[in-house]
Amino acid sequence: MLEVTMPHINTSDLIREIKEYQSRNVELLKKSHHFVFDCPLDFQNSDETNYIWMGLNPGNDTDDWLKTNGRNDEETRDRDFQEIFGRSRGSKRRKTQIKNFSGSSIFRKTTHTELFFWCSKKLTDDFQKRYGTSFSTSPHLEFCITLNKELINRVQPKAVFFESLDKIKDVGHVFNLSKLKTHQVGSRRIDEYLIDEKPRLLNFDHLSAGPPASFKRKKVGECLRQIIE
């Protein structure tokens, strides 16, 4: 039986919208080295996209300015500056962490986006200092939500992955989430939601969390694969 390959996802128009948006809102260009939107986890093998890994926003970008000689850049399907200038040790560690957790097959078919596309060290003080508002009241959040919904619409993912059980409220505020069930893995769990009554969102402990979450991480990853297979 021939394996059916999903058509290549094209989001160049959406990426262009982000560039135009940040050009109109210069604080984003001045305060964030790059934006993250629809960037395949396995950048060299990104023909098939079945899953979306969504974070809250990119983290600390202090060292990234040095890589690009002070120029803004992006992590997208069209261009990943990490691939061009050399992936940092932290980025390599993060990729390995996700691959070990999700498995090679899912990792290869997953694209990465952020709820808020631009960087900050934390979502509290540093975010406020950079952008002048709290995360939840940012005037730029609505723009990001609109484009992420369009990304979901184009990918039609089998699942959206979101780390951090206690941060799910930040996603719930902007997406219409309805809880389906909880998958218990010993003392840990995966919560399963519908987004706007369509694709599934799977919510679990952040992969950087230590004990007791880390003790069950392998089992949680196995459970995740069983849910979506």
N, C-alpha and C positions, 0 to 999 in steps of 0.2 A: 504494500500500500504506500503510495507516495505521500510524503509529508507536505502539508500545506503551509506555505510561508506567508505570514501576514504582510500586507503592503507596507512600504517604508513610510514612516510618519514624517510629514513636512510641517514644521512650525516656524519657518523662516519669517513669515509675515508677522507672527506674534512676537518673535525676538526683535524684529525691526520696530514694532510698537513700543517695546520696553526701552529701546535705545532712544526713540523719539521722546518718550515720556520723561526719561531722566535728563534729556537735554533741555526740556521745558522746566524741570524742577532741579535746578543746579545744585541744591544741597545734597542730592543723592550722588551726583558726580564728585562733589568735594569730600563727602563724608564716607563713601563706600568705595573700596577698590574695584569690586566687581559685583555682578548680580548672578544669581543661579536660577535657571529655569530650563526644564526639559533637557537635562544633560545625562546621557546614557551612562550607567555605572561602568559598563564595559565599552569604553568609547570606540575601541577598534573593531568591535563586533556588534554593531547596533542596528542590524537590519530588521530585527523583530522586536517589537515592544509590546509586552503583555501586562506589565505592572508599573506602578508609580510609587516611588519612595518619597514621602513628603516630610520635610522638616519645618521648623518654625521660621528660622532665618539663618543665613550663613554666619559663622562665628568670627573670631578675631582675624583681621586682615592685615595686621601691622607689617609682617614680613613680605606680604605679597606686593606691596608698592615697590620694594627693592627689585623684585624679579622683572618688573615691566618698566623700570626707570620712571616711576611716578605716573604712569598712564593707567587709565581705567581699562578694565577688561571684562570678560564674561566666562561663565561656565554654562554652555548650552550645547545643543545638538550640532550647531553650526561651527562652534569654536570653543574649545576648552583650554584656557590659558595654562592650566596645570600640565596638560599634555605637551604643550609647546615649550614651556620654560622649565619643565622638570617638576614632578610632583613632590611636594614636601613630605617629610617623614610622617607628619600627622595625617596627611591625606592618604598616604599609602597604608598606614595602620587602620584608618577608618574603612577603606575599601576592603581590606582583608577581613576586618571585623564583620562587615555586612555579608561578604561572600561566605564566610564560615557559618554564619547564622542562617542565611536563606538557602544556601546551596548554590552550586555553580550554574545550574540551569536557570533558576529564577534570577540570579544575579545578572546573567548575560542578557536577560530580556526585560530588565528594569531600568526606567529612567528616573532621574532625581530632580525634584523641584522643591521650592521653599514656599511656605505660606506668605512670607514677606521676602521679597527677592534680594534685599540689600543687607550688608554686613553690620554686625555689632558684636562686641565681646560677650555681652549679656543682654537679656531683654529688659533689664531694669535701668540702672543708672547710666550705663554707656549708651543704650538706645536713646534714652531721654536727652542725653548730652549731644548726641549726634544729630538727632532729627527733631528735637524740640517738643515731642509729645510722648505719651506712653505708647506701648505697642498696640494696645487695643483701640486707642483713639487716633491712630495715625491716619491722616487723610489719604495716604498712599495705599492703605490696605485694601480698599475697595477695588482699585485698579488691579492689584495682584490677584484678588479673589476671582475677578472676571476672567482674567487670562488663565488661571488654573482650572476654572470650570470648563473653559474652551479646550484646554489640554486634555482633561478627562473625557470630554465629548469626542475628541479626535482619536485618542488612544483606545477608548472603550475597554479599560483595563479589567482583567479578571479580578484584580484586587488592588487597593491602595494601602500602603503600609505607613503607619505612623507610630513612632516611638514615644514613650513616656505616658504612663497611665494617668498621672496627675495633670498633664498638659492637654488632655483631650478636650477640656472645656474651651480652650482657645480655638480649636477647630470647630467645636459645636456652635460657637457664637456666629460663625460665618458660613457654615454649611448646614444644611438640613439633615442632621444625623438622627437615625432611629435605630435603637439597639435591637439586634436579633437574638444574640445569645452570648454566653460566656463559656470559654473552653478552659477548664481548670487543669493546670499542670503542677501537681503537688501544691505548694504554697503560692505559686505564681499563676498567671492567667493570661489569656488572649481574649479581648472583648471584640466582638464582631458587630459592625454597624452597617446600615445602608446609607449611602449619600444620595439625598434627593430621590429616594426610593429606587435607585439604580445600582451602581457598582458597590461592591463591599469594601469597607475599610476595616483593617485589622490593626488593633491597638495593643501594644505590649510594652514591657519595661524598656527603658532606654538602654542601648547596648553598652553604654559606658557605666551603667549602674554597678556598684559592687555588691557584696553579700547583703542579703540572702539571694537577691535576684540573679547574680552571676552563677550561683551554684546550679541553677536550673536552666541556664541559657541554652545549652545544647538540646535539652528536652523540649523547651519552648520552640526552638527552631524546627525540630522534628514535627511538632504539633502543627506549626504554621504550614509546613509543606503538605501535611495530610489534609488540612482544611481546604487548600486550593487545588489539590490534584484530583 
